Each structure stands twice: as C-alpha cells, then as structure tokens.
Amino acid sequence: MVQDIADNVPRTRAAVVLSADGIPRGSTAGLTNQDVRTISAAMAGMQSLSRATAHFAGSSQDRAWIQTVIEFQHGWVFLIGAGQGAYLAAGAEPDVDMEQLSFRMNRLVSRLGSNLTAPPRVTAGDVARAGNDSPAPHEEAGRSVAVLAELDKAVASVPGALHALLLGPDGLPRGASAGVGRDLADTISAAMTGIHAYSRATAPFAGGQQDDEWSQTVIEFQHGWVFLIGTDEGDFLAAAAEHDCDIEEFTAQLIDATSALVSRPVTQGVGTSDA
C-alpha cells in the first residue's frame, strides 16, 4: 500500500512510514535498510521540532501541525502525520505534482487508518508537557533582540506576516522584526538549528547526494506558517505568518531585506537598531 505512492505519482522517488520515536514501520522498494533508518530518525526529529515552533506562528487555540515540506534544488521531502504516533514521509523530484502527491499521501493515511497508529513510548507526564498545548515561552520585560528596520519593513509590507528572525551561520539570533523578545528568539533559534540539520540529512531521500542543495523548510500549522530559508551570505531567516499570508511574497521581501543588511554589520545581543 505504501508502494502505491511511488507507483502512481510520477516523479515520486520513495516513501517511508515511521513511528514518532524514529522506528521504521515500512517503506517503498529500492531503499536500503540504512536509508530507511536514516530517514526515519531524521523525520522523527523533524516532526518533534516542527511542532515546537507552533507558538511562533501565533497564539491561536488550534495550533495543530499539518505538514513539513523540505525543498532542495534537486527535489522535495514531505512529512505528514499518519495516525497517533506515526508519520509518513515521501521524497520526490523537483517537478513532481505536489497536489497529486499530497492527495495520495493523505489517501494512504485514510486507507491504513489504525494500522498506522503507534502507541506512544512516553509517560503521561511527558504527554502533559509536550505537544501543541505547550505555552509560549514567557518574555521578560526589557529582554529583546536587536530590531532590524529592514526585517520590520518586510513584515509590515505583506498582509498576514508576523515575525522575521535573522540567524547567523552559528545559529545565534542576530536581529529580528519588532516584537520578538529574547526568550522567543532563543527558543526559535535552537529549534531552527535542529530543523536545518535534519533537513540537510534528508537530501539523499529527495534524490541528491549533496546537502548544500537545501533551499528551505516550510512548516504548516492549522493557524499559520513557519519557515526557514538560507541566504547567500550563510545566514538564515526564520519567519512566521498567518495561514492566509502569501508566503512566496513574504519570502521575496525577506530576501530583499537581507540584501540590504549585507552592506552593514548586524550587532548580536540585546537592544534595538534604528538603521
């Protein structure tokens, strides 16, 4: 049944079913055992960190995670839920019909139903502390990151855009749009560092061998979007938007903003910048 995805959606390379703790439960033909173990481990980490960024996209009561999509120059990786404690990942070529692939993946989840449910390997206390109901980090008064006027302008120019955060190659926050406190910046920076690492680890699943062909990772929630993109200067941009935001336009505005930032140094640390 998993093979159905690769057989019936042109340009789809492979699919893997895994548990939340990274245990492989099934895959399409053509993958080695090592391939399946690697992608299962990476996708387990990816779904966990993806969920941890939900509060970055707003404080809506319904913050359910929908999917994570990783884009490479040579292909795509898609990750969706597949029952309680189970997930379905698929790798595809750059010109795959994304709508058709999404339809097939969700249809497979519906067909398999409870067969894809994996009992959680955590305690009741772990469940109470995890998931979408986790509160956003408390922001202490006066603890802010440097406000970058270019990022603030990019956020203001696109309806539904919420936040933008510039990270250095070391993963540390270099500045943000207004309203991003230090605690939030530190939390999202840590999550995005892991998301970037897991994204690059999935490059072979998308059909490539070089992890430096990673372009961006997009996380969709019921209430909005969170995404991470790289820049030519080696920095990273983490951003969040409401669900009805044009994230392609938002991405374009952010890239233009980083180009303007190249001409001057960005100061790390607490405070604001009027530049």
Secondary structure, DSSP 4 states (H G I P E B T S, - for coil): --HHHHHHSTTEEEEEEEETTS-EEEE-TT--HHHHHHHHHHHHHHHHHHHHTGGGG---S---EEEEEEEETTEEEEEEE-STTEEEEEEE-TT--HHHHHHHHHHHHHHHGGGG-----S-HHHHHHSSTTPPPPPPPTT-BBPBPHHHHHHHHHSTTEEEEEEE-TTS-EEEESTT-BHHHHHHHHHHHHHHHHHHHHTGGGGT-S-GGGEEEEEEEESSEEEEEEE-TTS-EEEEEEETTS-HHHHHHHHHHHHHHHTTS----SBS----
